[in-house]
Amino acid sequence: MPKFFTDTTVFNYTWDQVAQGFWKRYPNPNSKHVLSEDTVEREVRSGKLFSKRLLTKTNSIPKWAERFISAKSVNIVEESIVDPENKVLTTYTRNLGYVKVMSVTEKVIYKESEDHPDKTVALRYAWIDSQVRGFSKAICAFGYERFKKNCHKMVGGFNYVLANLYPQQNAIASSYSTAKATAKLKSAAKNASELAKAKAAPIYATLHQ
């Protein structure tokens, strides 16, 4: 039975920034496994941009999987739809090689945050499946855990790219975080001081009776 994965990420950048940064995700410190990327199709239909890209990635596998997979790299097809009017970027990716051993199909929806228009929400869904008899359950479990781990790397790498593309935005976010943290520290210090005074009052009263 296929394993289903879902995750939600909030990027501290506007949708326009994320949509532009999407095409510049590689290279980044977390994408050393991405060997190449090529755009094979691109057209505008009904005001939306449709693209298809081919990515080649290294295919590191555990020792036990070598009996099923021998290639050192795998091709990934990435299809995307950019809807600038509604501010929605939808991507679909799937592996082209060894699909019977393990197929990973991913869908990601990047849209403007309803609560914070200056931020972007990414909704990620993935289906991991295997058709290897007797091993499908174990392979799906392995694929699920590896995909989950790689998601954190992907988000970290994308944030790295966005921070370099929009340093001013990053500085504002850092400044806001610092100010927020400072305010919390001041509040905590004030509460601690008031608590200390409250505890000390009875003792002071006793000593001066």
C-alpha positions in Angstrom: 0.0 0.0 0.0 1.4 3.5 -0.9 2.6 5.7 1.9 1.2 9.3 2.0 3.1 12.3 3.2 1.9 15.8 3.9 3.6 18.9 5.3 3.1 22.7 5.5 5.9 25.3 5.4 5.6 29.0 5.9 8.2 31.2 4.0 8.8 34.7 5.4 8.7 36.1 1.9 5.9 37.4 -0.4 4.4 35.1 -3.0 6.0 37.1 -5.8 9.4 36.6 -4.2 8.9 32.9 -3.7 7.5 32.4 -7.2 10.6 34.2 -8.7 13.0 32.4 -6.4 11.5 29.1 -7.4 13.4 29.1 -10.7 16.7 29.9 -8.9 16.6 27.2 -6.2 19.7 25.5 -7.6 22.5 25.5 -6.7 22.4 25.9 -2.9 24.3 24.3 -0.1 21.6 21.6 0.3 21.3 20.7 -3.3 24.7 19.0 -4.1 22.7 15.9 -5.2 21.2 17.9 -8.1 23.5 17.4 -11.1 21.6 19.3 -13.8 18.3 21.0 -14.7 16.9 21.6 -18.1 13.7 23.3 -19.3 12.1 21.2 -22.0 8.7 22.9 -22.4 7.4 26.4 -21.5 4.2 28.2 -22.7 1.6 30.7 -21.5 -2.0 29.6 -21.7 -5.0 31.6 -20.4 -2.6 33.9 -18.5 -0.8 31.0 -16.7 2.7 29.9 -17.2 3.1 26.1 -17.9 6.6 24.6 -17.6 8.2 21.2 -17.7 11.8 20.7 -16.5 14.0 17.7 -16.3 16.3 17.3 -13.3 19.1 14.8 -12.8 19.9 13.9 -9.2 22.4 11.5 -7.6 20.8 8.4 -6.3 22.4 7.4 -3.1 20.9 4.2 -1.7 21.5 1.9 1.2 23.4 -1.4 0.7 20.3 -3.5 0.8 18.7 -1.6 -2.1 21.6 -2.3 -4.5 19.9 -5.6 -5.5 17.1 -3.5 -7.0 18.8 -0.3 -8.2 22.2 0.0 -9.8 22.1 3.4 -11.4 24.0 6.2 -9.6 21.6 8.9 -10.8 17.9 9.3 -11.5 15.9 11.6 -13.8 13.1 13.6 -12.3 10.4 15.4 -14.3 9.0 18.6 -12.8 5.9 20.2 -14.1 4.6 23.6 -12.8 1.8 26.0 -13.3 2.2 29.7 -12.3 -1.1 31.6 -11.8 0.0 35.2 -11.2 -3.6 36.5 -11.0 -4.6 34.3 -8.1 -1.0 34.0 -6.8 -0.7 30.3 -6.8 2.2 28.2 -7.9 1.6 24.5 -8.3 4.3 21.9 -8.9 4.2 18.2 -9.7 7.3 16.0 -9.7 7.9 12.3 -10.2 10.9 10.1 -10.9 11.3 8.5 -14.3 13.6 5.7 -13.5 13.0 2.6 -11.4 9.3 3.4 -11.0 8.5 -0.2 -10.3 11.0 -0.4 -7.4 9.9 2.9 -5.9 7.9 5.8 -7.4 7.6 9.2 -5.6 5.0 11.6 -6.8 4.9 15.0 -5.2 2.6 18.0 -5.4 3.4 21.3 -3.8 1.0 24.4 -3.7 2.6 27.7 -3.0 0.1 30.4 -2.1 -0.2 33.7 -0.3 -0.9 33.4 3.4 -4.4 34.4 4.3 -3.4 35.7 7.7 -0.1 37.3 6.6 -0.1 38.5 3.0 3.7 39.2 3.3 4.3 35.4 3.8 3.9 32.4 1.6 2.4 29.0 2.6 3.6 25.8 0.9 1.4 22.8 1.1 3.3 19.6 0.2 1.8 16.2 -0.6 3.7 13.1 -1.6 2.8 9.5 -2.5 5.5 6.8 -2.2 4.7 3.4 -3.8 6.6 0.2 -4.7 5.7 -2.8 -6.9 8.4 -5.1 -5.7 6.7 -8.2 -4.3 7.6 -9.1 -0.8 9.5 -5.9 -0.3 7.0 -3.2 -1.2 6.1 -2.4 2.4 9.7 -2.0 3.6 10.7 0.0 0.5 7.7 2.4 1.0 8.7 2.9 4.6 12.3 3.6 3.6 11.1 6.0 0.9 8.8 7.8 3.3 11.5 8.4 5.9 14.0 9.6 3.3 11.5 11.9 1.7 10.6 13.4 5.1 14.3 14.0 5.9 14.9 15.5 2.4 12.0 17.9 2.9 13.8 19.7 5.7 16.9 20.0 3.4 14.8 21.3 0.5 13.2 24.0 2.7 16.5 25.0 4.1 18.1 25.3 0.7 15.2 27.3 -0.7 15.3 29.7 2.3 19.1 30.1 1.7 18.4 31.1 -1.9 15.6 33.5 -0.9 17.7 35.1 1.8 20.4 35.8 -0.8 18.0 37.1 -3.4 16.2 39.4 -1.0 18.7 40.3 1.7 16.7 43.4 2.8 13.6 41.3 3.4 15.8 38.8 5.4 17.2 41.7 7.4 13.8 43.0 8.2 12.6 39.5 9.3 15.8 39.1 11.5 15.3 42.6 13.0 11.6 41.7 13.8 12.6 38.4 15.3 15.3 40.1 17.4 13.0 42.8 18.6 10.4 40.2 19.4 12.9 38.2 21.4 14.1 41.3 23.2 10.6 42.2 24.2 10.0 38.7 25.5 13.2 38.9 27.5 12.3 42.2 29.0 8.8 41.0 29.9 10.3 37.8 31.5 12.8 39.9 33.4 10.0 42.2 34.6 7.8 39.3 35.7 10.8 37.7 37.5 11.5 41.0 39.3 7.9 41.4 40.4 7.8 37.8 41.6 11.0 38.2 43.5 9.7 41.4 45.2 6.4 39.6 46.1 8.3 36.7 47.7 10.7 39.1 49.5 8.0 41.3 51.0 6.9 38.9 53.8 10.5 38.2 54.7 11.3 41.9 54.8 8.2 42.5 57.0 9.2 39.8 59.4 12.8 41.2 59.8 11.5 44.7 60.6 8.8 43.8 63.1 
